[in-house]
Amino acid sequence: MSDTWPGPHDGTESTDSPALGRRAAGPSPDREETPPPLRNAAANSSGSASSADAQEAESSARTSHGSSGEASPSSTDAEPTGAEPANDSTQQASTPPPAHALHNSEPTPAPGSPLTQRKERPRNDQPVDRRYEANELIDQLTPSKKRKSRRGWRARLGLKPSQKELDELRDLRLAQTPFDLPVTIMVANPKGGVGKTPTSLLLAAAFGVARGGGVMAWDNNELRGTMPDRSESPHRRNVRDLLADIHILRQPSSQFTDLAHFINHQAAGTFYTLGSAQSTGRMVSKLDFELVHELFRRYFQVIVVDTGNNEAAPNWMAAAQVADCLVVPTKWRKDSLIPAARMLEGLQDVNPGLLRRTVIAATNGPSDSQAEVKSNGASWFGSSHPIVELPTDPHIAEGGVIDYTKLLPATQRAALRLAAEVARRINEE
């Protein structure tokens, strides 16, 4: 290899071309000097190829056309791209196969060879000791807020709530508990005058206020129940009128507005009521009860069923068979406690599980409670069922329409306590 390089124009040797840098004085005694790459022909000011490029192009042309005997074109007429492309066979032979072809052409190991025997890491498929619940982590990551009282001087001073207020908040959360399915609460005692209808209205109002609606109070008395007289009743349509159009109300296209024509809304307690028949005629049968109950389950999540005094009535028995919870209003008197005990005894064969979901509601007037009877009766019923005391309220004692907002705070608190205990019993099953 020559130690000198052609000049940029006339092919003469240049020793200090600024484009190529200063030429070395001579070759290294240990290795041959590697020349720097040539500049692109387009960068040349004259646009012509160097003599070395022309010689290389002419040599390549002779090689590709030697077998045909054709004369090689002159170096001055040659295009800058060099010689004509080789034929397809020569190009295919000189082009290496793609990488994926080489990969796919690898030989397949013979069956039984070490390459075909896949080794897997042994693993333990036993479940972990804990069960992962994402909500637990969410609760831990959520910053806790310091609870403050919302009432009285504690709220004004920013103090924490009292134990009494905490108990009320606990009962409120219980009454707001979502149920998987609509629930039916039966209010029953064969003894008349123990406060079944007021208890039904208080319970429905407590659930309605706590849950914001979705509650029905149904007077399932055989005849002339008092619920229409103790609740807001802009109209007097009752269960018989509803049964007359039950085939329309049960259609899939029927809407709540169709049902609203037969029921009364209680704005004070955020619930609805349906009255019993007020005139003699055909009694409500077991099938009638089932049709109305199925319709109510479509629109309400809590159904409170007020009952009459006849345990043998078909609509009374139908309510006992579907009830999810039983509330027994009673006074601390013998003539109230003994019929209630006999009713529970008979329900053992009708709905045995209902006895585990029974709550006693003590409804006593100023002179209704007998001290010795209360002590013995509370001990007997309290051994198996929770007891909620409903205090005497002058608004209820008036005998007129019960407005939940006009009840004493103690009465509203007791109604919420009753609703919470009912919800607890239902959720425990």
C-alpha positions as MATLAB code, in Angstrom:
seq = 'MSDTWPGPHDGTESTDSPALGRRAAGPSPDREETPPPLRNAAANSSGSASSADAQEAESSARTSHGSSGEASPSSTDAEPTGAEPANDSTQQASTPPPAHALHNSEPTPAPGSPLTQRKERPRNDQPVDRRYEANELIDQLTPSKKRKSRRGWRARLGLKPSQKELDELRDLRLAQTPFDLPVTIMVANPKGGVGKTPTSLLLAAAFGVARGGGVMAWDNNELRGTMPDRSESPHRRNVRDLLADIHILRQPSSQFTDLAHFINHQAAGTFYTLGSAQSTGRMVSKLDFELVHELFRRYFQVIVVDTGNNEAAPNWMAAAQVADCLVVPTKWRKDSLIPAARMLEGLQDVNPGLLRRTVIAATNGPSDSQAEVKSNGASWFGSSHPIVELPTDPHIAEGGVIDYTKLLPATQRAALRLAAEVARRINEE';
ca = [
       0.000    0.000    0.000;
       1.277    3.439   -0.921;
       2.183    5.886    1.795;
       0.736    8.794   -0.201;
      -2.831    9.649   -1.206;
      -4.069   11.398   -4.374;
      -4.848   15.070   -4.237;
      -8.388   16.309   -4.445;
      -8.148   17.552   -8.091;
      -5.195   16.395  -10.164;
      -4.312   13.027   -8.628;
      -1.039   14.384   -7.271;
       0.180   13.448   -3.881;
      -0.738   15.761   -1.046;
       0.975   15.757    2.258;
      -0.958   18.449    4.081;
      -4.525   18.387    2.780;
      -6.727   20.143    5.328;
      -9.608   17.719    4.604;
      -7.566   14.565    5.236;
      -5.317   15.900    7.953;
      -1.543   15.762    8.073;
      -0.036   12.628    6.422;
       2.197   10.464    8.570;
       5.867   10.447    7.714;
       5.895    6.741    6.902;
       4.326    3.394    7.670;
       4.592    1.900   11.110;
       7.191   -0.795   11.330;
       4.756   -3.094   13.185;
       1.489   -2.709   11.247;
       0.223   -1.315    7.983;
      -1.390    2.095    8.115;
      -5.162    2.010    7.575;
      -6.230    4.883    5.316;
      -9.044    7.182    6.445;
     -12.388    6.860    4.638;
     -12.837    8.851    1.417;
     -15.202   11.763    1.309;
     -18.485   11.451   -0.562;
     -18.293   12.409   -4.217;
     -21.187   14.816   -3.756;
     -19.055   16.850   -1.349;
     -16.337   17.339   -4.042;
     -16.427   20.859   -5.544;
     -15.916   19.560   -9.134;
     -18.487   16.710   -8.757;
     -16.128   14.119  -10.434;
     -14.929   10.861   -8.855;
     -11.305   10.431   -7.915;
      -8.996    8.311  -10.073;
      -8.977    5.567   -7.453;
     -12.795    5.375   -7.571;
     -12.726    5.178  -11.362;
     -10.186    2.355  -11.323;
     -12.230    0.404   -8.778;
     -15.429    0.832  -10.836;
     -13.640   -0.266  -14.060;
     -12.218   -3.357  -12.357;
     -15.659   -4.292  -11.043;
     -17.219   -3.852  -14.471;
     -14.625   -6.141  -16.099;
     -15.297   -8.811  -13.534;
     -19.070   -8.767  -14.045;
     -18.957   -8.698  -17.902;
     -15.838  -10.745  -18.628;
     -17.755  -13.865  -19.632;
     -19.901  -12.063  -22.250;
     -16.939  -10.582  -24.106;
     -18.517   -7.116  -24.121;
     -16.263   -4.114  -23.874;
     -16.212   -2.316  -20.595;
     -17.475    1.226  -20.720;
     -15.036    4.044  -20.375;
     -14.354    5.368  -16.951;
     -15.451    8.803  -18.110;
     -18.922    7.479  -19.220;
     -19.550    5.357  -16.086;
     -22.338    6.394  -13.709;
     -21.364    7.183  -10.099;
     -23.239    4.090   -8.979;
     -20.604    1.778  -10.500;
     -21.145   -1.526  -12.385;
     -24.435   -3.100  -13.473;
     -26.111   -5.391  -10.908;
     -25.261   -9.069  -11.033;
     -27.796  -11.656  -12.168;
     -30.424  -13.030   -9.767;
     -28.670  -16.334   -9.124;
     -25.430  -14.645   -8.155;
     -27.267  -12.168   -5.913;
     -29.305  -14.884   -4.195;
     -26.205  -16.975   -3.608;
     -24.331  -14.092   -2.081;
     -27.235  -12.903    0.133;
     -27.216  -14.539    3.569;
     -30.513  -16.014    4.817;
     -32.479  -13.931    7.343;
     -32.007  -14.488   11.041;
     -35.440  -16.049   11.561;
     -34.736  -18.594    8.832;
     -31.549  -19.658   10.581;
     -33.480  -19.919   13.852;
     -36.226  -22.038   12.312;
     -33.776  -24.283   10.556;
     -32.201  -25.518   13.757;
     -32.292  -29.297   14.094;
     -35.027  -30.754   16.309;
     -33.728  -32.838   19.204;
     -34.613  -36.488   19.079;
     -37.310  -37.701   21.488;
     -35.889  -38.816   24.805;
     -32.746  -36.733   24.443;
     -31.707  -34.467   27.334;
     -32.851  -31.431   25.352;
     -36.441  -32.667   25.182;
     -36.639  -33.478   28.900;
     -37.846  -30.142   30.333;
     -36.855  -29.507   33.901;
     -39.357  -27.576   36.034;
     -38.680  -25.883   39.312;
     -40.593  -27.606   42.105;
     -43.336  -25.374   43.522;
     -45.554  -25.410   46.562;
     -49.249  -25.170   45.683;
     -50.395  -24.976   49.283;
     -52.489  -21.845   50.037;
     -50.977  -19.050   52.057;
     -51.783  -18.734   55.725;
     -53.769  -15.510   55.263;
     -56.654  -14.480   53.044;
     -56.053  -11.266   51.174;
     -58.742   -8.614   51.489;
     -58.036   -5.375   49.653;
     -60.572   -3.500   51.770;
     -58.441   -4.111   54.859;
     -55.529   -2.296   53.244;
     -57.812    0.493   52.057;
     -59.088    0.985   55.606;
     -55.543    1.124   56.965;
     -54.406    3.587   54.312;
     -57.420    5.853   54.844;
     -56.514    8.537   57.372;
     -58.645    8.315   60.476;
     -60.643   11.381   61.397;
     -61.119   12.426   64.967;
     -64.800   12.008   65.735;
     -66.439   15.040   67.302;
     -69.774   15.435   68.983;
     -72.634   16.887   66.966;
     -74.852   17.929   69.844;
     -75.030   20.502   72.608;
     -72.091   22.020   74.387;
     -69.810   19.157   73.336;
     -70.266   20.140   69.703;
     -69.630   23.812   70.475;
     -66.397   22.966   72.289;
     -65.282   20.438   69.666;
     -65.205   17.547   72.140;
     -65.629   13.888   71.328;
     -69.156   12.440   71.555;
     -70.453   11.023   74.791;
     -71.135    7.329   75.258;
     -74.842    8.006   74.871;
     -74.264    9.632   71.496;
     -71.951    6.814   70.420;
     -74.647    4.260   71.263;
     -77.147    6.158   69.147;
     -74.735    6.315   66.204;
     -74.217    2.566   66.523;
     -77.976    1.934   66.378;
     -78.302    4.254   63.404;
     -75.677    2.296   61.473;
     -77.467   -0.950   62.322;
     -80.789    0.401   61.066;
     -79.049    1.473   57.860;
     -77.603   -1.986   57.273;
     -78.208   -3.086   53.658;
     -80.069   -6.365   53.331;
     -79.298   -8.900   50.623;
     -83.032   -9.392   50.008;
     -86.202   -7.559   51.050;
     -87.059   -8.342   54.667;
     -90.472   -8.858   56.242;
     -91.041   -7.904   59.895;
     -94.185   -9.266   61.530;
     -95.680   -7.406   64.508;
     -97.985   -9.766   66.400;
     -99.677  -10.514   69.705;
    -103.120  -12.173   69.972;
    -104.029   -9.811   72.803;
    -105.703   -6.648   71.586;
    -104.836   -3.240   72.927;
    -101.123   -3.909   73.447;
    -100.007   -1.355   70.845;
     -99.381   -3.439   67.728;
    -100.339   -0.672   65.290;
     -98.402    2.152   67.026;
     -95.397   -0.162   67.304;
     -95.649   -0.985   63.582;
     -95.765    2.709   62.665;
     -92.869    3.601   64.976;
     -90.753    0.784   63.569;
     -91.519    1.723   59.957;
     -90.762    5.391   60.655;
     -87.462    4.586   62.377;
     -86.352    2.473   59.415;
     -87.645    5.055   56.930;
     -85.809    7.978   58.544;
     -82.584    6.000   58.965;
     -82.594    4.512   55.457;
     -84.176    7.408   53.581;
     -87.203    5.445   52.379;
     -87.908    2.037   50.891;
     -90.236    0.999   53.765;
     -93.846   -0.235   53.703;
     -96.184   -0.589   56.717;
     -99.006   -2.982   55.829;
    -102.146   -3.401   57.934;
    -102.768   -7.141   57.557;
    -105.719   -7.169   59.944;
    -108.655   -9.358   58.985;
    -111.096   -6.450   59.152;
    -111.099   -2.797   60.182;
    -107.538   -2.413   61.329;
    -106.710    0.956   62.874;
    -103.671    1.856   60.749;
    -105.666    4.124   58.387;
    -106.819    6.065   61.473;
    -103.340    6.325   63.022;
    -101.509    7.421   59.848;
    -101.805   10.039   57.124;
    -104.505    8.763   54.756;
    -105.442   11.236   52.005;
    -107.518    8.447   50.449;
    -109.239    5.355   51.833;
    -108.246    2.799   49.219;
    -107.172   -0.410   50.920;
    -105.965   -3.929   50.291;
    -109.215   -5.013   48.644;
    -108.952   -2.248   46.061;
    -105.377   -3.257   45.390;
    -106.341   -6.920   44.974;
    -108.966   -5.930   42.417;
    -106.158   -4.689   40.123;
    -103.441   -7.096   41.220;
    -103.283   -8.689   37.748;
    -102.350   -5.291   36.292;
     -99.883   -4.388   39.038;
     -98.023   -7.687   38.646;
     -97.324   -7.176   34.951;
     -93.664   -6.492   34.015;
     -94.666   -3.162   32.468;
     -96.264   -1.967   35.717;
     -94.494    0.863   37.564;
     -94.394    2.214   41.099;
     -96.739    5.038   40.159;
     -99.406    2.415   39.459;
     -99.002    1.044   42.983;
     -98.926    4.527   44.526;
    -102.596    4.898   43.645;
    -103.463    2.411   46.431;
    -100.975    3.323   49.188;
    -100.417    6.431   51.326;
     -97.102    8.206   51.768;
     -96.045    9.228   55.276;
     -93.880   12.301   54.791;
     -92.931   12.523   58.472;
     -91.430    9.042   58.556;
     -90.487    8.543   54.899;
     -92.507    5.356   54.423;
     -95.790    4.129   52.909;
     -98.886    2.487   54.394;
    -101.603    0.172   53.103;
    -104.824   -0.135   55.079;
    -106.939   -3.222   55.695;
    -110.518   -3.707   54.547;
    -112.997   -1.445   56.312;
    -116.222   -3.237   55.385;
    -117.441   -6.799   55.618;
    -116.984   -9.032   52.641;
    -114.523  -11.588   51.387;
    -111.627  -12.117   53.787;
    -108.043  -11.849   52.613;
    -106.859  -15.363   51.807;
    -103.417  -16.903   51.975;
    -103.056  -16.479   48.201;
    -104.108  -12.833   48.440;
    -101.423  -12.210   51.027;
     -98.787  -13.920   48.892;
     -99.701  -11.847   45.812;
     -99.539   -8.547   47.697;
     -96.371   -9.555   49.523;
     -94.655  -10.477   46.261;
     -95.651   -7.112   44.800;
     -94.270   -5.201   47.783;
     -90.984   -7.067   47.591;
     -90.501   -5.613   44.135;
     -90.536   -2.011   45.411;
     -89.612   -2.047   49.132;
     -86.653   -3.389   51.058;
     -88.342   -3.347   54.480;
     -91.947   -4.539   54.888;
     -93.556   -4.156   58.330;
     -96.699   -6.297   58.651;
     -99.204   -5.314   61.331;
    -101.499   -8.220   62.233;
    -104.838   -8.859   63.894;
    -105.796  -10.973   66.875;
    -106.746  -14.221   65.126;
    -103.814  -16.605   64.791;
    -105.945  -19.005   62.751;
    -106.709  -16.455   60.037;
    -105.118  -17.457   56.710;
    -103.484  -14.071   56.187;
    -102.048  -14.205   59.748;
    -100.551  -17.653   59.136;
     -99.218  -16.553   55.732;
     -97.390  -13.643   57.363;
     -95.869  -15.924   60.004;
     -94.533  -18.280   57.332;
     -92.611  -15.596   55.389;
     -91.518  -13.338   58.267;
     -87.796  -12.720   58.703;
     -88.241  -11.212   62.171;
     -91.014  -11.116   64.780;
     -91.728   -8.152   67.053;
     -94.026   -8.894   70.011;
     -95.566   -5.791   71.615;
     -96.719   -6.428   75.165;
     -97.478   -4.761   78.443;
     -96.072   -5.953   81.740;
     -99.430   -7.484   82.642;
    -100.565  -11.101   82.853;
    -103.333  -10.661   80.264;
    -100.703   -9.486   77.756;
     -97.767  -11.757   78.550;
     -99.613  -15.081   78.626;
    -101.191  -14.755   75.120;
     -97.789  -13.718   73.774;
     -96.144  -16.785   75.311;
     -98.802  -19.095   73.849;
     -98.333  -17.508   70.422;
     -94.585  -18.210   70.549;
     -95.339  -21.764   71.597;
     -97.539  -22.254   68.529;
     -95.012  -20.678   66.161;
     -92.502  -23.408   66.984;
     -94.291  -25.617   64.450;
     -95.009  -22.908   61.857;
     -91.644  -21.157   61.583;
     -89.141  -22.478   64.156;
     -86.330  -20.196   63.008;
     -88.515  -17.159   63.611;
     -88.212  -17.641   67.369;
     -84.471  -16.981   67.122;
     -85.273  -13.659   65.442;
     -87.861  -12.379   67.911;
     -87.717   -9.037   69.728;
     -89.979   -8.023   72.634;
     -91.315   -4.441   72.617;
     -92.650   -3.334   75.996;
     -95.470   -0.823   75.436;
     -96.724    0.454   78.766;
     -98.970    3.317   79.690;
     -98.654    5.256   82.949;
    -100.460    2.557   84.985;
    -100.007   -0.526   82.781;
     -96.858   -1.973   84.323;
     -97.057   -4.269   87.349;
     -93.744   -4.429   89.203;
     -93.758   -8.124   90.109;
     -95.124   -9.184   86.721;
     -92.514   -7.047   84.978;
     -89.697   -8.624   86.958;
     -90.808  -12.192   86.268;
     -91.923  -11.558   82.691;
     -88.740   -9.743   81.733;
     -86.694  -12.587   83.163;
     -88.660  -15.230   81.225;
     -88.743  -13.447   77.842;
     -85.325  -11.849   78.260;
     -83.583  -15.201   78.569;
     -84.139  -15.794   74.832;
     -85.107  -12.459   73.285;
     -83.906   -8.854   73.526;
     -86.349   -6.437   75.145;
     -86.797   -2.806   74.070;
     -88.826   -0.467   76.276;
     -91.035    2.015   74.394;
     -91.815    4.890   76.781;
     -95.191    6.481   77.231;
     -95.696    9.314   74.763;
     -98.541   11.847   75.016;
     -98.709   12.176   71.233;
     -99.401    8.442   70.878;
    -101.824    8.477   73.810;
    -104.020   11.000   71.964;
    -105.257    8.189   69.733;
    -104.991   10.181   66.501;
    -102.559   10.288   63.588;
     -99.013    9.533   64.714;
     -96.573   12.119   63.362;
     -93.021   10.892   63.901;
     -91.679   14.425   64.187;
     -94.047   15.168   67.096;
     -92.866   12.280   69.239;
     -90.688   12.870   72.266;
     -86.938   12.482   71.661;
     -86.959    9.530   74.063;
     -89.673    7.832   71.985;
     -87.778    8.387   68.735;
     -84.632    7.053   70.380;
     -86.474    3.925   71.555;
     -87.914    3.383   68.061;
     -84.400    3.560   66.597;
     -83.206    1.101   69.246;
     -85.996   -1.294   68.221;
     -85.111   -0.980   64.520;
     -81.434   -1.592   65.279;
     -82.210   -4.719   67.291;
     -84.429   -6.054   64.499;
     -81.693   -5.448   61.919;
     -79.147   -7.150   64.162;
     -81.324  -10.248   64.531;
     -81.887  -10.494   60.777;
     -78.203  -10.103   59.936;
     -77.124  -12.705   62.478;
     -78.912  -15.460   60.562;
];
